[in-house]
């Protein structure tokens, strides 16, 4: 089982819209895949303008949103190396309509004890268990006004089919120029793992790093003049077919794209060479979804002067807090990421003599770049982000990729 093509288009659309809001150079990571299901369940329960706005953010009519979200969560759970969970907690004094709760995945609902400290610990424990400790606390606040918390957790883990070798690298240009960085290097005979594309905003380089769970990480680097939003949005466009990247085997000689140079070299074998150099990264971010309410369909739903979710229960409810905490780690052995999205309602001897002249491609990611974690079959973007700062040799941090 895999996500339907329709669901992939809708979630990747939300990813692109979110990526398009990036205005600064800071590093970030986010997951529209983790956000889309709870938005769909909220759309199902909403009425009036809130229902219309949430449905627009989800990309479906509110009447079909809950069923689509359940199917999407089931499909995500079948992707090897990926875990998902949905949780709902309410006050004992908040009655719920069975018509809505029965549309949620089984085992989703719970009730607050009434002890704020104990309830906070319970929420944090749920987060830590569902993300294998990558994220340790629920991103929304819990106070006496909180009537309901709806949260979604997601983790993605994959090991590289071909690990990188650790090295040190010193970029000779760009924002990281002259810095002694921890580098990752590997050589392959598969030139089409790298590709270059022309976009309306400038050239783009894409590098696919294959994982062993059917989940890959695409590194995306644009021209120095391009913004993070432009780089990420065009990277998503390449996945959807909006761009037609030229694979490495067909790139012209010379500077063929940002960070990419094509030449020839003498070799003992006839296979082409793709030499990749990048940097490991660890990116963490927390997002206040109410800072851009229109993007997520929350403009009306955050208005606490009235209720917007009669489908949840008879008590008027509005969104008092909506946040996502996310993390991504890329190193020599593999990749892992996690996100928790929550809504609070308030209410790598001497070689033989070379005999062949072969194509050699060097792909160097030694300045800020984007990344997209992609399910290989469906092309669903599970996680997206921007690497603004590299890892220094003395600051190594590794993930744990055991399933």
PyMOL commands that set and color helices and strands:
alter all, ss='L'
color gray80, all
select helices_A, chain A and resi 5-19+32-45+48-58+62-77+98-101+116-130+191-193+228-240+248-250+289-292+393-395
alter helices_A, ss='H'
color red, helices_A
select strands_A, chain A and resi 28-30+82-90+109-111+146-159+165-169+181-188+194-199+202-209+215-222+246-247+254-257+260-267+273-279+281-288+318-330+334-346+356-364+369-375+381-387
alter strands_A, ss='S'
color yellow, strands_A
deselect
rebuild
show_as cartoon
